[in-house]
Amino acid sequence: MNRLISLINSSLVVTLGLATVMVAVPISAAAQTSTTEAGFCKNTDSIGTKIDAQISASNAKLIDARTKRDQDMSTHRSKWIDTVTADRAKWDSQRSEQFSKLEVKAATDTEKTAIQTYETAIKSAVATRRSAHDANREVFFNGVDSLLSTSRQVIDGQVSALRTSVASSISTAKASCAAGTASASVRQVFVASIKSAREAFKTSRQSDTKIEAQIDTLNTSRIASNKTADQTFQNSADSARTVLKTAFGKDASKV
């Protein structure tokens, strides 16, 4: 379980880090291009293509990180469930052995009936607890998936906004060049516009709601719900044991 939480948080760091880096290289390329100010208008197409290619490359890394995260999460979730299933099978076997040992202690029909009633009560309590644990785990999984999906949509929207801003800056530069504006002036405005787009992107990234704490809250809720289910199970088991001992009367120590 802790491994899954660590995986989610580390994946978020990678994902958000890549998203933040996305504009660093393109902006630098635009601001420090070797193209002379006088020749800027002749190279607006190539500059725009270069910036878009760099954003695309960074975005590809972001998508790869998401894919790896999803695969790793799926693997760890499966391992988690497999471990739970194996543990339950082991506990079922142990419980069956305990029931068998208990059954040989019945000397009368009343005691036999009491033991059957006890076994039925315990099996029911176990099933109820397991269903609760399964439901709590599923709520946790769904909650995490929802948070990650929302985060992904937000980042995609921010990347889209960045691309729109870059495209607008290039379009404006081309229009200014076509209108006869001095190439040096067009370049100056273009660089400022691109830098503004970068800062807007960085600001939007920094203002995002951090979901790590929300994931921790989901896990805390899952644990608390499991503890409640465990206590309900224990209460049912204690009650069933009391009824069993009562049925055995003076021989209660046998069970």
C-alpha positions as CSV (number, residue, x, y, z in Angstrom):
1,M,0.0,0.0,0.0
2,N,2.7,2.5,1.0
3,R,4.5,1.5,-2.3
4,L,1.4,2.5,-4.3
5,I,1.2,5.9,-2.5
6,S,4.9,6.5,-3.1
7,L,4.5,5.5,-6.8
8,I,1.6,8.0,-7.2
9,N,3.4,10.9,-5.6
10,S,6.7,10.3,-7.4
11,S,4.8,10.0,-10.7
12,L,3.2,13.3,-10.0
13,V,6.5,15.0,-9.4
14,V,7.8,13.7,-12.8
15,T,4.6,14.7,-14.6
16,L,4.4,18.1,-13.2
17,G,8.1,18.7,-13.5
18,L,8.0,17.8,-17.2
19,A,5.0,20.1,-17.7
20,T,6.9,23.0,-16.1
21,V,10.0,22.4,-18.2
22,M,8.1,22.3,-21.4
23,V,8.5,26.0,-22.1
24,A,12.0,26.5,-20.8
25,V,13.8,25.3,-23.8
26,P,11.5,26.8,-26.5
27,I,11.6,30.2,-24.9
28,S,15.4,30.1,-24.7
29,A,15.6,29.1,-28.3
30,A,13.4,32.0,-29.3
31,A,15.2,34.6,-27.2
32,Q,18.7,33.5,-28.1
33,T,18.2,32.5,-31.7
34,S,21.2,33.2,-33.9
35,T,18.9,34.8,-36.4
36,T,19.9,38.5,-36.7
37,E,17.4,41.1,-35.8
38,A,17.4,42.4,-39.3
39,G,16.6,39.0,-40.7
40,F,14.0,38.0,-38.2
41,C,11.1,38.5,-40.6
42,K,12.6,36.1,-43.1
43,N,12.7,33.3,-40.5
44,T,9.4,33.5,-38.6
45,D,8.2,30.2,-40.1
46,S,11.4,28.3,-39.1
47,I,11.4,29.9,-35.7
48,G,7.7,29.0,-35.1
49,T,8.4,25.4,-36.3
50,K,11.4,25.1,-34.0
51,I,9.4,26.2,-31.0
52,D,6.5,24.0,-31.7
53,A,8.8,21.0,-32.3
54,Q,10.4,21.6,-28.9
55,I,7.0,21.8,-27.2
56,S,6.0,18.6,-28.9
57,A,9.1,16.8,-27.8
58,S,8.5,17.9,-24.2
59,N,4.9,16.9,-24.4
60,A,5.9,13.5,-25.8
61,K,8.0,13.0,-22.7
62,L,5.0,14.0,-20.6
63,I,2.8,11.4,-22.3
64,D,5.5,8.7,-21.9
65,A,5.7,9.5,-18.1
66,R,1.9,9.2,-17.9
67,T,1.9,5.9,-19.7
68,K,4.6,4.5,-17.4
69,R,2.8,5.7,-14.4
70,D,-0.4,4.1,-15.5
71,Q,1.3,0.8,-16.2
72,D,3.2,0.8,-12.8
73,M,0.0,1.7,-10.9
74,S,-1.9,-1.1,-12.6
75,T,0.8,-3.6,-11.8
76,H,1.0,-2.6,-8.1
77,R,-2.7,-2.6,-7.8
78,S,-2.9,-6.1,-9.1
79,K,-0.1,-7.2,-6.7
80,W,-2.0,-5.6,-3.9
81,I,-5.2,-7.5,-4.7
82,D,-3.2,-10.7,-5.3
83,T,-1.6,-10.4,-1.9
84,V,-5.0,-9.9,-0.2
85,T,-6.5,-12.9,-2.1
86,A,-3.6,-15.1,-1.0
87,D,-3.8,-14.0,2.6
88,R,-7.6,-14.6,2.7
89,A,-7.1,-18.2,1.3
90,K,-4.6,-18.9,4.0
91,W,-6.9,-17.5,6.7
92,D,-9.8,-19.5,5.3
93,S,-7.7,-22.7,5.6
94,Q,-6.7,-21.9,9.1
95,R,-10.3,-21.1,10.1
96,S,-11.5,-24.4,8.6
97,E,-9.0,-26.2,10.8
98,Q,-10.1,-24.4,13.9
99,F,-13.7,-25.2,13.1
100,S,-12.9,-28.9,12.7
101,K,-11.1,-28.9,16.1
102,L,-14.1,-27.2,17.6
103,E,-16.7,-29.6,16.1
104,V,-15.1,-32.7,17.8
105,K,-15.8,-31.0,21.2
106,A,-19.5,-31.3,20.7
107,A,-21.0,-34.0,22.9
108,T,-24.7,-33.3,22.4
109,D,-27.0,-32.2,19.6
110,T,-27.4,-28.9,21.3
111,E,-23.7,-28.3,21.3
112,K,-23.4,-29.4,17.7
113,T,-26.1,-27.0,16.7
114,A,-24.4,-24.2,18.8
115,I,-21.1,-24.8,17.0
116,Q,-22.8,-24.8,13.5
117,T,-24.5,-21.5,14.5
118,Y,-21.2,-20.1,15.6
119,E,-19.4,-21.1,12.4
120,T,-22.2,-19.5,10.3
121,A,-22.0,-16.3,12.3
122,I,-18.2,-16.1,11.9
123,K,-18.3,-16.8,8.2
124,S,-20.9,-14.1,7.8
125,A,-18.9,-11.7,9.8
126,V,-15.8,-12.5,7.7
127,A,-17.7,-12.0,4.5
128,T,-19.1,-8.7,5.7
129,R,-15.6,-7.4,6.7
130,R,-14.1,-8.5,3.4
131,S,-16.8,-6.8,1.4
132,A,-16.3,-3.6,3.3
133,H,-12.5,-3.7,2.8
134,D,-13.0,-4.4,-0.9
135,A,-15.4,-1.5,-1.2
136,N,-13.1,0.8,0.7
137,R,-10.2,-0.1,-1.6
138,E,-12.3,0.5,-4.7
139,V,-13.4,3.9,-3.4
140,F,-9.7,4.7,-2.9
141,F,-8.7,3.6,-6.4
142,N,-11.6,5.5,-8.0
143,G,-10.7,8.6,-6.0
144,V,-7.1,8.5,-7.0
145,D,-8.0,7.9,-10.7
146,S,-10.4,10.9,-10.6
147,L,-7.7,13.2,-9.1
148,L,-5.1,12.1,-11.6
149,S,-7.5,12.4,-14.5
150,T,-8.5,15.9,-13.4
151,S,-4.8,16.9,-13.0
152,R,-4.1,15.5,-16.5
153,Q,-6.9,17.5,-18.0
154,V,-5.7,20.7,-16.3
155,I,-2.1,20.2,-17.6
156,D,-3.4,19.4,-21.1
157,G,-5.4,22.6,-21.0
158,Q,-2.4,24.6,-19.9
159,V,-0.2,23.1,-22.7
160,S,-3.0,23.9,-25.2
161,A,-3.1,27.4,-24.0
162,L,0.6,27.7,-24.3
163,R,0.6,26.5,-27.9
164,T,-2.2,28.9,-28.7
165,S,-0.2,31.8,-27.2
166,V,2.9,30.8,-29.2
167,A,0.8,30.4,-32.4
168,S,-0.7,33.8,-31.8
169,S,2.7,35.4,-31.2
170,I,4.0,33.9,-34.5
171,S,0.9,35.1,-36.4
172,T,1.2,38.6,-35.0
173,A,4.9,38.7,-35.9
174,K,4.1,37.6,-39.5
175,A,1.4,40.2,-39.8
176,S,3.8,42.9,-38.5
177,C,6.4,41.9,-40.9
178,A,3.9,41.9,-43.8
179,A,2.9,45.4,-42.7
180,G,6.4,46.6,-43.1
181,T,7.3,46.9,-39.4
182,A,11.1,46.9,-38.8
183,S,12.3,43.3,-38.4
184,A,14.2,44.3,-35.2
185,S,11.1,45.7,-33.6
186,V,9.0,42.7,-34.6
187,R,11.6,40.4,-33.0
188,Q,11.6,42.4,-29.8
189,V,7.9,42.2,-29.5
190,F,7.9,38.5,-30.4
191,V,10.5,37.6,-27.8
192,A,8.5,39.6,-25.1
193,S,5.3,37.8,-26.2
194,I,6.9,34.4,-26.0
195,K,8.4,35.1,-22.6
196,S,5.0,36.3,-21.4
197,A,3.5,33.0,-22.6
198,R,6.1,31.1,-20.6
199,E,5.4,33.1,-17.5
200,A,1.7,32.6,-17.8
201,F,2.3,28.8,-18.2
202,K,4.5,28.7,-15.2
203,T,2.0,30.7,-13.1
204,S,-0.8,28.4,-14.1
205,R,1.3,25.4,-13.1
206,Q,2.2,26.9,-9.7
207,S,-1.4,27.7,-8.9
208,D,-2.6,24.2,-9.5
209,T,-4.2,22.4,-6.6
210,K,-1.7,20.0,-5.2
211,I,-3.3,16.5,-5.2
212,E,-0.8,14.7,-3.1
213,A,-2.5,15.8,0.1
214,Q,-5.9,14.8,-1.3
215,I,-4.5,11.3,-2.1
216,D,-3.2,11.0,1.5
217,T,-6.7,12.0,2.7
218,L,-8.3,9.3,0.5
219,N,-5.9,6.7,2.0
220,T,-6.5,7.9,5.6
221,S,-10.3,7.6,4.9
222,R,-9.8,4.1,3.6
223,I,-7.8,3.1,6.7
224,A,-10.4,4.6,9.0
225,S,-13.2,2.8,7.2
226,N,-11.3,-0.5,7.4
227,K,-10.8,0.0,11.1
228,T,-14.6,0.5,11.5
229,A,-15.2,-2.7,9.6
230,D,-12.6,-4.5,11.7
231,Q,-14.3,-3.4,14.9
232,T,-17.7,-4.5,13.6
233,F,-16.3,-7.9,12.8
234,Q,-14.7,-8.2,16.2
235,N,-18.0,-7.3,17.9
236,S,-19.8,-9.9,15.9
237,A,-17.2,-12.5,16.6
238,D,-17.3,-11.8,20.4
239,S,-21.1,-12.0,20.4
240,A,-21.0,-15.3,18.6
241,R,-18.4,-16.7,21.0
242,T,-20.5,-15.6,24.0
243,V,-23.6,-17.4,22.5
244,L,-21.5,-20.5,21.9
245,K,-20.1,-20.6,25.5
246,T,-23.6,-20.1,26.9
247,A,-24.8,-23.1,24.9
248,F,-22.0,-25.2,26.4
249,G,-23.0,-24.2,29.9
250,K,-20.7,-25.7,32.5
251,D,-18.5,-27.0,29.7
252,A,-17.9,-23.5,28.3
253,S,-14.2,-23.8,29.0
254,K,-14.1,-26.4,26.2
255,V,-14.7,-23.8,23.6
